[in-house]
Amino acid sequence: MSLLTKERDIVIPGEALAEGMDYLPGENTYRESEKIYSKVLGLASITGRVLKVTSLSGPYIPRVGDKIICKVTDITFSGWRIDTNTAYSAMLNVKDATARFIRKEEDLSKILSIGDYVVAMIVNVTSQNLIDLSMKEPGMHKLLGGRIIKINTHKVPRVIGKQGSMITLIKERTQTEITVGQNGLIWLKGTPEGELKAEQAIHLVEEKSHLEGLTEKIQQFLS
């Protein structure tokens, strides 16, 4: 009856994490006879008796309720086709784009045109890998100015931090507006120096996400 890994250890697919029946398999783990193994490359974590692994690689899987940053690629009769930076294609219907009434003959490119970036919420994911989006929820809008950077989607929770602590630190120290999408796209808007510093800090979090004391490292970097 023994634990074969420690909190925040990096583990690989098929690596044994625990032996015996004292521990239970959680997210990204499985039991085979007396042992629990990791399904993915990731960080091990132990909560009470439950072992789980937070994946460090692989594509983003869209989930209902996720806030993502995405790009308008086409305008149709009923709305907009959207590139989500994933293997999934998405639609934003006219009725979900804005709370105001849109007339039938209205020019939709006056609302969103091809090449525009938006912050939108996933409201449906079909079995055919199609996503329905909405911009009616608070905080969903068209992005004006600024620029977009891209990170590994599995590092998004670390970039945001507990209760938004990490991203708040970076925003305040660089005086930059920042919006993080669950799909790994991040929008920055500030002075050229502020945007650059914020981008460097975000990539530092991405690179060092498995280390302890990361907040202190980022504070030092930004001071």
MARTORNU-372112 format. One record per residue: residue number from 1; residue in three letters; x, y, z of N, C-alpha, C in turn. Coordinates in Angstrom, 1 decimal. Layout:
N
(rec NUM,Ala,(X,Y,Z),(X,Y,Z),(X,Y,Z)) ...
# end
This chain:
223
(rec 1,Met,(0.9,-1.2,0.0),(0.0,0.0,0.0),(0.9,1.2,0.0)) (rec 2,Ser,(1.3,1.7,-1.2),(2.2,2.9,-1.2),(1.9,3.8,-2.3)) (rec 3,Leu,(2.3,5.1,-2.0),(2.2,6.1,-3.1),(3.6,6.1,-3.8)) (rec 4,Leu,(3.5,6.1,-5.1),(4.8,6.0,-5.9),(5.1,7.4,-6.6)) (rec 5,Thr,(4.3,8.4,-6.3),(4.6,9.8,-6.8),(4.3,10.8,-5.8)) (rec 6,Lys,(4.8,12.0,-6.0),(4.6,13.1,-5.1),(3.8,14.2,-5.7)) (rec 7,Glu,(3.2,15.1,-4.9),(2.5,16.2,-5.4),(3.3,17.0,-6.4)) (rec 8,Arg,(2.8,17.4,-7.6),(3.4,18.2,-8.6),(4.6,17.5,-9.3)) (rec 9,Asp,(4.7,16.2,-9.1),(5.7,15.4,-9.9),(5.2,15.4,-11.4)) (rec 10,Ile,(6.1,15.5,-12.3),(5.7,15.3,-13.8),(5.7,13.8,-14.0)) (rec 11,Val,(4.6,13.3,-14.5),(4.4,11.9,-14.8),(4.1,11.7,-16.3)) (rec 12,Ile,(4.4,10.5,-16.8),(4.2,10.2,-18.2),(3.1,9.1,-18.3)) (rec 13,Pro,(2.5,9.0,-19.5),(1.5,8.0,-19.7),(1.9,6.6,-19.4)) (rec 14,Gly,(1.1,5.9,-18.6),(1.5,4.5,-18.2),(2.3,4.4,-16.9)) (rec 15,Glu,(2.7,5.6,-16.4),(3.5,5.6,-15.2),(2.7,5.2,-13.9)) (rec 16,Ala,(3.2,4.3,-13.1),(2.4,3.9,-11.9),(2.5,5.0,-10.9)) (rec 17,Leu,(1.3,5.4,-10.3),(1.3,6.5,-9.3),(1.1,6.0,-7.9)) (rec 18,Ala,(0.4,4.8,-7.7),(0.2,4.3,-6.4),(-0.1,2.8,-6.5)) (rec 19,Glu,(0.2,2.1,-5.4),(0.0,0.6,-5.3),(-0.9,0.3,-4.2)) (rec 20,Gly,(-1.8,-0.7,-4.4),(-2.8,-1.0,-3.3),(-4.1,-0.3,-3.5)) (rec 21,Met,(-5.0,-0.5,-2.5),(-6.4,0.0,-2.7),(-6.6,1.2,-1.8)) (rec 22,Asp,(-5.6,1.8,-1.2),(-5.8,3.0,-0.3),(-6.2,4.2,-1.1)) (rec 23,Tyr,(-5.7,4.3,-2.4),(-6.0,5.5,-3.2),(-7.0,5.2,-4.3)) (rec 24,Leu,(-7.6,6.3,-4.8),(-8.7,6.2,-5.8),(-8.2,6.9,-7.0)) (rec 25,Pro,(-8.5,6.4,-8.2),(-8.2,7.1,-9.5),(-9.1,8.2,-9.8)) (rec 26,Gly,(-8.5,9.4,-10.1),(-9.3,10.6,-10.4),(-9.0,10.9,-11.9)) (rec 27,Glu,(-9.1,12.2,-12.2),(-9.0,12.7,-13.6),(-7.7,12.3,-14.2)) (rec 28,Asn,(-7.7,11.8,-15.4),(-6.6,11.4,-16.2),(-5.7,10.2,-15.6)) (rec 29,Thr,(-6.4,9.4,-14.8),(-5.7,8.2,-14.2),(-6.7,7.0,-14.4)) (rec 30,Tyr,(-6.1,5.8,-14.2),(-6.9,4.6,-14.3),(-6.3,3.5,-13.4)) (rec 31,Arg,(-7.2,2.6,-12.9),(-6.7,1.5,-12.1),(-6.6,0.2,-12.9)) (rec 32,Glu,(-5.5,-0.5,-12.7),(-5.3,-1.8,-13.3),(-4.9,-2.8,-12.2)) (rec 33,Ser,(-5.7,-3.7,-11.8),(-5.5,-4.6,-10.6),(-5.1,-3.7,-9.4)) (rec 34,Glu,(-3.9,-3.9,-8.9),(-3.6,-3.2,-7.6),(-3.0,-1.8,-7.8)) (rec 35,Lys,(-2.8,-1.4,-9.1),(-2.0,-0.1,-9.3),(-2.9,1.0,-10.0)) (rec 36,Ile,(-2.6,2.2,-9.7),(-3.2,3.3,-10.4),(-2.1,3.9,-11.3)) (rec 37,Tyr,(-2.5,4.2,-12.6),(-1.5,4.7,-13.6),(-2.0,6.0,-14.2)) (rec 38,Ser,(-1.1,6.8,-14.7),(-1.4,8.0,-15.4),(-1.8,7.7,-16.9)) (rec 39,Lys,(-2.8,8.4,-17.4),(-3.2,8.3,-18.8),(-2.4,9.3,-19.7)) (rec 40,Val,(-1.9,10.3,-19.1),(-1.3,11.4,-19.9),(0.0,11.9,-19.3)) (rec 41,Leu,(0.7,12.7,-20.1),(1.8,13.5,-19.6),(1.3,14.7,-18.8)) (rec 42,Gly,(1.7,14.8,-17.5),(1.1,15.9,-16.8),(1.7,16.0,-15.4)) (rec 43,Leu,(1.0,16.8,-14.6),(1.4,17.0,-13.2),(0.5,16.2,-12.2)) (rec 44,Ala,(1.1,15.4,-11.4),(0.4,14.6,-10.4),(-0.1,15.5,-9.3)) (rec 45,Ser,(-1.3,15.2,-8.8),(-1.8,15.9,-7.6),(-2.6,14.9,-6.7)) (rec 46,Ile,(-2.5,15.1,-5.4),(-3.2,14.2,-4.5),(-4.1,15.0,-3.6)) (rec 47,Thr,(-5.4,14.7,-3.6),(-6.4,15.4,-2.8),(-7.0,14.3,-1.9)) (rec 48,Gly,(-6.7,14.3,-0.6),(-7.2,13.2,0.2),(-6.7,11.8,-0.3)) (rec 49,Arg,(-7.6,11.0,-0.7),(-7.2,9.7,-1.2),(-7.3,9.6,-2.8)) (rec 50,Val,(-7.6,10.8,-3.4),(-7.8,10.8,-4.9),(-6.6,11.3,-5.6)) (rec 51,Leu,(-6.1,10.5,-6.5),(-5.0,10.9,-7.4),(-5.5,11.4,-8.7)) (rec 52,Lys,(-5.0,12.5,-9.1),(-5.3,13.0,-10.5),(-4.1,13.6,-11.2)) (rec 53,Val,(-4.2,13.7,-12.5),(-3.1,14.2,-13.3),(-3.6,15.4,-14.1)) (rec 54,Thr,(-3.0,16.5,-14.0),(-3.3,17.7,-14.9),(-2.5,17.6,-16.1)) (rec 55,Ser,(-3.1,17.4,-17.3),(-2.4,17.3,-18.6),(-1.6,18.5,-18.9)) (rec 56,Leu,(-0.4,18.2,-19.5),(0.5,19.3,-19.9),(0.6,19.4,-21.5)) (rec 57,Ser,(-0.1,18.5,-22.2),(-0.1,18.5,-23.6),(-1.4,18.0,-24.2)) (rec 58,Gly,(-1.5,18.1,-25.5),(-2.7,17.7,-26.2),(-3.6,18.9,-26.6)) (rec 59,Pro,(-4.6,18.7,-27.5),(-5.4,19.8,-27.9),(-6.4,20.2,-26.9)) (rec 60,Tyr,(-6.9,21.5,-27.1),(-8.0,22.0,-26.2),(-9.3,21.3,-26.6)) (rec 61,Ile,(-10.0,20.9,-25.6),(-11.3,20.3,-25.9),(-12.4,21.3,-25.4)) (rec 62,Pro,(-13.2,21.8,-26.4),(-14.2,22.8,-26.0),(-15.2,22.3,-25.0)) (rec 63,Arg,(-15.6,23.1,-24.1),(-16.7,22.8,-23.1),(-17.7,23.9,-23.0)) (rec 64,Val,(-18.9,23.5,-22.8),(-20.0,24.5,-22.6),(-19.6,25.4,-21.4)) (rec 65,Gly,(-19.7,26.7,-21.6),(-19.4,27.6,-20.5),(-18.0,28.2,-20.6)) (rec 66,Asp,(-17.2,27.7,-21.5),(-15.8,28.2,-21.6),(-15.9,29.6,-22.4)) (rec 67,Lys,(-15.0,30.5,-21.9),(-14.9,31.8,-22.6),(-13.7,31.7,-23.5)) (rec 68,Ile,(-13.9,31.9,-24.8),(-12.8,31.8,-25.7),(-12.6,33.1,-26.6)) (rec 69,Ile,(-11.4,33.2,-27.1),(-11.1,34.3,-28.0),(-11.1,33.7,-29.4)) (rec 70,Cys,(-11.8,34.3,-30.4),(-11.9,33.7,-31.7),(-12.0,34.7,-32.8)) (rec 71,Lys,(-11.9,34.3,-34.0),(-11.8,35.2,-35.2),(-12.9,34.9,-36.2)) (rec 72,Val,(-13.5,36.0,-36.7),(-14.6,35.9,-37.7),(-13.9,35.6,-39.0)) (rec 73,Thr,(-14.4,34.5,-39.7),(-13.8,34.1,-41.0),(-14.8,34.2,-42.1)) (rec 74,Asp,(-16.1,34.3,-41.8),(-17.1,34.3,-42.9),(-18.4,34.9,-42.4)) (rec 75,Ile,(-19.1,35.5,-43.3),(-20.5,36.1,-42.9),(-21.5,35.3,-43.7)) (rec 76,Thr,(-22.5,34.7,-43.0),(-23.6,34.0,-43.7),(-24.9,34.7,-43.6)) (rec 77,Phe,(-25.9,34.1,-44.1),(-27.3,34.7,-44.0),(-27.7,34.9,-42.6)) (rec 78,Ser,(-27.3,33.9,-41.8),(-27.9,33.8,-40.4),(-26.9,34.2,-39.3)) (rec 79,Gly,(-25.6,34.5,-39.7),(-24.6,34.9,-38.7),(-23.2,34.8,-39.2)) (rec 80,Trp,(-22.3,34.4,-38.4),(-20.9,34.4,-38.7),(-20.2,33.0,-38.4)) (rec 81,Arg,(-19.3,32.7,-39.3),(-18.5,31.5,-39.1),(-17.2,32.0,-38.3)) (rec 82,Ile,(-16.8,31.2,-37.4),(-15.8,31.6,-36.4),(-14.7,30.6,-36.4)) (rec 83,Asp,(-13.4,31.1,-36.4),(-12.2,30.2,-36.2),(-11.9,30.2,-34.7)) (rec 84,Thr,(-12.0,29.0,-34.1),(-11.8,28.9,-32.6),(-10.4,28.5,-32.2)) (rec 85,Asn,(-9.4,28.5,-33.2),(-8.1,28.0,-32.9),(-8.1,26.5,-32.4)) (rec 86,Thr,(-9.1,25.8,-32.9),(-9.2,24.3,-32.5),(-9.6,23.6,-33.8)) (rec 87,Ala,(-9.7,22.3,-33.7),(-10.2,21.5,-34.8),(-11.7,21.6,-35.0)) (rec 88,Tyr,(-12.4,22.3,-34.1),(-13.8,22.5,-34.1),(-14.2,23.8,-34.8)) (rec 89,Ser,(-15.2,23.7,-35.7),(-15.7,24.9,-36.3),(-16.8,25.5,-35.5)) (rec 90,Ala,(-17.1,26.8,-35.6),(-18.1,27.4,-34.8),(-19.0,28.4,-35.6)) (rec 91,Met,(-20.2,28.5,-35.1),(-21.1,29.5,-35.6),(-21.6,30.5,-34.5)) (rec 92,Leu,(-21.7,31.7,-34.9),(-22.3,32.7,-34.0),(-23.5,33.2,-34.7)) (rec 93,Asn,(-24.7,32.8,-34.3),(-26.0,33.2,-34.9),(-26.3,34.7,-34.6)) (rec 94,Val,(-27.0,35.3,-35.5),(-27.4,36.7,-35.3),(-28.1,36.9,-33.9)) (rec 95,Lys,(-29.0,36.0,-33.5),(-29.7,36.2,-32.3),(-28.8,36.1,-31.1)) (rec 96,Asp,(-27.6,35.5,-31.2),(-26.7,35.3,-30.1),(-25.6,36.3,-30.1)) (rec 97,Ala,(-25.6,37.2,-31.1),(-24.4,38.1,-31.2),(-24.6,39.4,-30.4)) (rec 98,Thr,(-25.9,39.8,-30.2),(-26.1,41.1,-29.5),(-27.5,41.1,-29.0)) (rec 99,Ala,(-27.7,41.9,-27.9),(-29.0,42.0,-27.2),(-30.0,42.8,-28.0)) (rec 100,Arg,(-29.4,43.7,-28.9),(-30.3,44.6,-29.6),(-31.0,43.9,-30.8)) (rec 101,Phe,(-32.1,44.4,-31.3),(-32.8,43.8,-32.4),(-32.1,44.1,-33.7)) (rec 102,Ile,(-31.9,43.0,-34.5),(-31.2,43.2,-35.8),(-32.3,42.9,-36.9)) (rec 103,Arg,(-32.4,43.9,-37.8),(-33.4,43.8,-38.9),(-32.9,42.8,-39.9)) (rec 104,Lys,(-33.9,42.2,-40.6),(-33.5,41.1,-41.6),(-32.6,41.6,-42.7)) (rec 105,Glu,(-32.8,42.8,-43.2),(-31.9,43.3,-44.3),(-30.7,44.0,-43.8)) (rec 106,Glu,(-30.4,44.0,-42.5),(-29.2,44.7,-42.0),(-27.9,44.1,-42.5)) (rec 107,Asp,(-26.9,45.0,-42.7),(-25.6,44.5,-43.1),(-24.8,44.0,-41.9)) (rec 108,Leu,(-24.7,42.6,-41.9),(-24.0,42.0,-40.7),(-22.6,42.4,-40.5)) (rec 109,Ser,(-21.9,42.8,-41.6),(-20.5,43.2,-41.5),(-20.3,44.5,-40.7)) (rec 110,Lys,(-21.5,45.3,-40.6),(-21.4,46.5,-39.7),(-21.3,46.1,-38.2)) (rec 111,Ile,(-21.8,44.9,-37.9),(-21.7,44.4,-36.5),(-20.4,43.7,-36.3)) (rec 112,Leu,(-20.1,42.7,-37.1),(-18.8,42.0,-37.0),(-18.3,41.8,-38.5)) (rec 113,Ser,(-17.1,42.1,-38.8),(-16.6,41.9,-40.1),(-15.5,40.8,-40.1)) (rec 114,Ile,(-15.2,40.3,-41.3),(-14.2,39.2,-41.4),(-12.9,39.8,-40.9)) (rec 115,Gly,(-12.2,39.0,-40.0),(-10.9,39.4,-39.4),(-11.1,39.9,-38.0)) (rec 116,Asp,(-12.3,40.3,-37.6),(-12.5,40.7,-36.3),(-12.3,39.6,-35.2)) (rec 117,Tyr,(-11.7,40.0,-34.1),(-11.6,39.0,-33.0),(-12.7,39.4,-32.0)) (rec 118,Val,(-13.2,38.3,-31.4),(-14.3,38.5,-30.4),(-14.0,37.6,-29.2)) (rec 119,Val,(-14.5,38.0,-28.0),(-14.6,37.2,-26.8),(-16.0,36.6,-26.8)) (rec 120,Ala,(-16.1,35.3,-26.8),(-17.5,34.6,-26.9),(-17.5,33.5,-25.9)) (rec 121,Met,(-18.7,33.1,-25.6),(-18.9,31.9,-24.7),(-19.5,30.7,-25.5)) (rec 122,Ile,(-18.9,29.5,-25.2),(-19.4,28.3,-25.8),(-20.8,27.9,-25.1)) (rec 123,Val,(-21.8,27.8,-26.0),(-23.1,27.5,-25.4),(-23.6,26.1,-25.8)) (rec 124,Asn,(-22.9,25.5,-26.8),(-23.3,24.1,-27.2),(-22.1,23.5,-28.0)) (rec 125,Val,(-21.8,22.2,-27.8),(-20.8,21.5,-28.6),(-21.6,20.2,-29.0)) (rec 126,Thr,(-21.6,20.0,-30.4),(-22.3,18.9,-30.9),(-21.4,17.7,-31.0)) (rec 127,Ser,(-22.0,16.5,-31.3),(-21.1,15.3,-31.5),(-20.4,15.4,-32.8)) (rec 128,Gln,(-20.8,16.3,-33.7),(-20.0,16.4,-35.0),(-18.9,17.5,-34.9)) (rec 129,Asn,(-18.5,17.8,-33.6),(-17.5,18.8,-33.4),(-17.8,20.2,-33.9)) (rec 130,Leu,(-19.1,20.6,-33.8),(-19.5,22.0,-34.1),(-19.8,22.7,-32.8)) (rec 131,Ile,(-19.4,24.0,-32.8),(-19.6,24.8,-31.6),(-20.6,25.9,-31.9)) (rec 132,Asp,(-21.5,26.1,-30.9),(-22.4,27.3,-31.0),(-21.9,28.3,-30.0)) (rec 133,Leu,(-21.8,29.6,-30.4),(-21.2,30.6,-29.6),(-22.3,31.7,-29.2)) (rec 134,Ser,(-22.1,32.4,-28.1),(-22.9,33.5,-27.8),(-22.1,34.7,-27.3)) (rec 135,Met,(-22.5,35.9,-27.6),(-21.9,37.1,-27.1),(-22.8,37.9,-26.2)) (rec 136,Lys,(-23.9,37.3,-25.7),(-24.9,38.0,-24.9),(-24.5,38.0,-23.4)) (rec 137,Glu,(-23.6,37.1,-23.0),(-23.2,37.1,-21.6),(-22.3,38.2,-21.2)) (rec 138,Pro,(-22.3,38.6,-20.0),(-21.5,39.8,-19.5),(-20.0,39.5,-19.9)) (rec 139,Gly,(-19.3,40.5,-20.3),(-17.9,40.4,-20.6),(-17.6,39.9,-22.0)) (rec 140,Met,(-18.6,39.5,-22.8),(-18.4,39.1,-24.2),(-18.5,40.3,-25.1)) (rec 141,His,(-17.5,40.5,-26.0),(-17.6,41.6,-26.9),(-16.5,41.5,-28.0)) (rec 142,Lys,(-16.6,42.4,-28.9),(-15.6,42.5,-30.0),(-14.3,43.2,-29.4)) (rec 143,Leu,(-13.2,42.7,-29.8),(-11.9,43.2,-29.3),(-11.4,44.3,-30.2)) (rec 144,Leu,(-11.1,45.5,-29.7),(-10.7,46.6,-30.5),(-9.2,46.9,-30.2)) (rec 145,Gly,(-8.4,47.0,-31.2),(-7.0,47.3,-31.0),(-6.3,46.2,-30.2)) (rec 146,Gly,(-5.1,46.5,-29.7),(-4.3,45.5,-28.9),(-3.8,44.4,-29.9)) (rec 147,Arg,(-3.4,43.3,-29.3),(-2.9,42.2,-30.1),(-3.1,40.9,-29.4)) (rec 148,Ile,(-3.0,39.8,-30.2),(-3.3,38.5,-29.7),(-2.0,37.7,-29.6)) (rec 149,Ile,(-1.8,36.9,-28.5),(-0.7,36.0,-28.4),(-1.3,34.6,-28.1)) (rec 150,Lys,(-0.5,33.6,-28.3),(-1.0,32.2,-28.2),(-0.2,31.4,-27.2)) (rec 151,Ile,(-0.8,30.6,-26.3),(-0.1,29.8,-25.4),(-0.7,28.3,-25.4)) (rec 152,Asn,(0.0,27.4,-24.8),(-0.5,26.0,-24.7),(-1.8,26.1,-23.8)) (rec 153,Thr,(-2.9,25.5,-24.3),(-4.1,25.6,-23.6),(-4.1,25.0,-22.2)) (rec 154,His,(-3.2,24.0,-22.0),(-3.2,23.4,-20.7),(-2.5,24.3,-19.6)) (rec 155,Lys,(-1.9,25.4,-20.1),(-1.2,26.3,-19.1),(-2.2,27.5,-18.8)) (rec 156,Val,(-3.3,27.5,-19.4),(-4.3,28.6,-19.1),(-4.6,28.8,-17.7)) (rec 157,Pro,(-5.0,27.7,-16.9),(-5.3,27.8,-15.5),(-4.2,28.4,-14.7)) (rec 158,Arg,(-2.9,28.1,-15.1),(-1.7,28.6,-14.3),(-1.6,30.1,-14.6)) (rec 159,Val,(-1.8,30.5,-15.9),(-1.7,31.9,-16.3),(-2.7,32.7,-15.6)) (rec 160,Ile,(-3.9,32.2,-15.4),(-5.0,32.9,-14.7),(-4.7,32.9,-13.2)) (rec 161,Gly,(-4.3,31.8,-12.6),(-3.9,31.7,-11.2),(-5.2,31.5,-10.3)) (rec 162,Lys,(-5.0,31.2,-9.1),(-6.1,31.0,-8.1),(-6.9,32.3,-8.0)) (rec 163,Gln,(-8.2,32.2,-8.2),(-9.1,33.4,-8.1),(-8.5,34.6,-9.0)) (rec 164,Gly,(-7.8,34.2,-10.1),(-7.3,35.3,-11.0),(-6.1,36.0,-10.5)) (rec 165,Ser,(-5.4,35.4,-9.5),(-4.3,36.1,-8.9),(-3.1,36.4,-9.8)) (rec 166,Met,(-2.7,35.4,-10.6),(-1.6,35.6,-11.5),(-1.8,36.6,-12.6)) (rec 167,Ile,(-3.0,36.5,-13.2),(-3.2,37.5,-14.4),(-3.5,38.9,-13.8)) (rec 168,Thr,(-4.0,39.0,-12.6),(-4.2,40.3,-12.0),(-2.8,41.0,-11.7)) (rec 169,Leu,(-1.9,40.2,-11.2),(-0.6,40.6,-10.9),(0.1,41.2,-12.2)) (rec 170,Ile,(0.0,40.4,-13.3),(0.6,40.8,-14.6),(-0.1,42.1,-15.1)) (rec 171,Lys,(-1.4,42.1,-15.0),(-2.2,43.3,-15.5),(-1.7,44.6,-14.7)) (rec 172,Glu,(-1.7,44.5,-13.4),(-1.4,45.6,-12.6),(0.1,46.1,-12.8)) (rec 173,Arg,(1.0,45.2,-12.8),(2.4,45.5,-12.9),(2.8,46.1,-14.3)) (rec 174,Thr,(2.0,45.7,-15.4),(2.4,46.1,-16.7),(1.4,47.2,-17.2)) (rec 175,Gln,(0.3,47.5,-16.4),(-0.7,48.5,-16.8),(-1.3,48.1,-18.2)) (rec 176,Thr,(-1.6,46.9,-18.3),(-2.1,46.3,-19.6),(-3.4,45.6,-19.4)) (rec 177,Glu,(-4.4,45.9,-20.3),(-5.6,45.1,-20.3),(-5.3,43.8,-20.9)) (rec 178,Ile,(-5.8,42.7,-20.2),(-5.6,41.3,-20.7),(-6.9,40.5,-20.6)) (rec 179,Thr,(-7.2,39.8,-21.6),(-8.3,38.9,-21.6),(-7.7,37.5,-22.1)) (rec 180,Val,(-8.0,36.5,-21.2),(-7.5,35.1,-21.5),(-8.6,34.2,-22.0)) (rec 181,Gly,(-8.4,33.6,-23.1),(-9.4,32.6,-23.6),(-9.0,31.2,-23.2)) (rec 182,Gln,(-10.0,30.4,-22.9),(-9.7,29.0,-22.5),(-9.0,28.2,-23.7)) (rec 183,Asn,(-9.2,28.7,-24.9),(-8.6,28.1,-26.1),(-7.1,28.5,-26.3)) (rec 184,Gly,(-6.5,29.2,-25.4),(-5.1,29.5,-25.5),(-4.8,30.8,-26.2)) (rec 185,Leu,(-5.8,31.5,-26.6),(-5.5,32.9,-27.2),(-5.7,33.9,-26.1)) (rec 186,Ile,(-4.8,34.9,-26.1),(-4.8,35.9,-25.1),(-4.7,37.3,-25.8)) (rec 187,Trp,(-5.6,38.2,-25.4),(-5.6,39.6,-25.9),(-4.9,40.5,-25.0)) (rec 188,Leu,(-4.0,41.3,-25.5),(-3.2,42.3,-24.7),(-3.5,43.7,-25.3)) (rec 189,Lys,(-3.7,44.7,-24.4),(-3.8,46.1,-24.9),(-3.2,47.0,-23.9)) (rec 190,Gly,(-2.2,47.7,-24.3),(-1.6,48.7,-23.4),(-0.5,49.5,-24.2)) (rec 191,Thr,(0.5,50.0,-23.5),(1.6,50.6,-24.2),(2.4,49.5,-24.8)) (rec 192,Pro,(3.2,49.9,-25.9),(4.1,48.8,-26.5),(5.0,48.2,-25.4)) (rec 193,Glu,(5.5,49.0,-24.5),(6.4,48.4,-23.4),(5.6,47.5,-22.5)) (rec 194,Gly,(4.4,47.9,-22.1),(3.5,47.2,-21.2),(3.1,45.8,-21.9)) (rec 195,Glu,(2.7,45.9,-23.1),(2.3,44.7,-23.9),(3.5,43.7,-23.9)) (rec 196,Leu,(4.6,44.2,-24.2),(5.8,43.3,-24.4),(6.1,42.6,-23.0)) (rec 197,Lys,(6.1,43.4,-22.0),(6.4,42.9,-20.6),(5.4,41.9,-20.2)) (rec 198,Ala,(4.1,42.2,-20.5),(3.0,41.2,-20.2),(3.2,39.9,-21.0)) (rec 199,Glu,(3.5,40.1,-22.2),(3.7,38.9,-23.1),(4.9,38.0,-22.5)) (rec 200,Gln,(6.0,38.7,-22.2),(7.1,37.9,-21.6),(6.7,37.2,-20.3)) (rec 201,Ala,(6.0,37.9,-19.5),(5.6,37.3,-18.2),(4.7,36.1,-18.4)) (rec 202,Ile,(3.7,36.2,-19.3),(2.8,35.1,-19.6),(3.6,33.9,-20.2)) (rec 203,His,(4.5,34.2,-21.1),(5.3,33.0,-21.6),(6.2,32.4,-20.5)) (rec 204,Leu,(6.6,33.2,-19.6),(7.4,32.7,-18.4),(6.6,31.8,-17.6)) (rec 205,Val,(5.3,32.2,-17.3),(4.4,31.3,-16.5),(4.2,30.0,-17.3)) (rec 206,Glu,(4.0,30.1,-18.6),(3.7,29.0,-19.5),(4.9,28.0,-19.4)) (rec 207,Glu,(6.1,28.6,-19.4),(7.3,27.7,-19.4),(7.6,27.1,-18.1)) (rec 208,Lys,(7.3,27.9,-17.0),(7.7,27.4,-15.6),(6.5,26.9,-14.8)) (rec 209,Ser,(5.4,26.6,-15.5),(4.1,26.3,-14.8),(4.2,25.2,-13.8)) (rec 210,His,(5.2,24.3,-14.0),(5.3,23.1,-13.1),(6.1,23.4,-11.8)) (rec 211,Leu,(6.7,24.6,-11.7),(7.5,25.0,-10.6),(6.7,25.5,-9.4)) (rec 212,Glu,(7.2,25.3,-8.2),(6.6,25.9,-7.0),(7.2,27.4,-6.9)) (rec 213,Gly,(6.5,28.2,-6.2),(7.0,29.6,-6.0),(7.0,30.4,-7.2)) (rec 214,Leu,(6.0,30.1,-8.2),(6.0,30.8,-9.5),(5.6,32.2,-9.3)) (rec 215,Thr,(4.6,32.5,-8.4),(4.2,33.9,-8.2),(5.3,34.8,-7.8)) (rec 216,Glu,(6.2,34.3,-6.9),(7.4,35.1,-6.5),(8.3,35.4,-7.7)) (rec 217,Lys,(8.5,34.3,-8.5),(9.4,34.5,-9.7),(8.8,35.6,-10.6)) (rec 218,Ile,(7.5,35.6,-10.8),(6.9,36.5,-11.7),(6.9,37.9,-11.1)) (rec 219,Gln,(6.7,38.0,-9.8),(6.9,39.3,-9.1),(8.2,39.9,-9.3)) (rec 220,Gln,(9.3,39.1,-9.2),(10.7,39.5,-9.3),(10.9,40.0,-10.8)) (rec 221,Phe,(10.4,39.2,-11.7),(10.5,39.5,-13.2),(9.9,40.8,-13.5)) (rec 222,Leu,(8.8,41.1,-12.9),(8.0,42.4,-13.2),(8.4,43.6,-12.4)) (rec 223,Ser,(9.3,43.4,-11.4),(9.7,44.5,-10.5),(10.8,45.3,-11.1)) 
# end
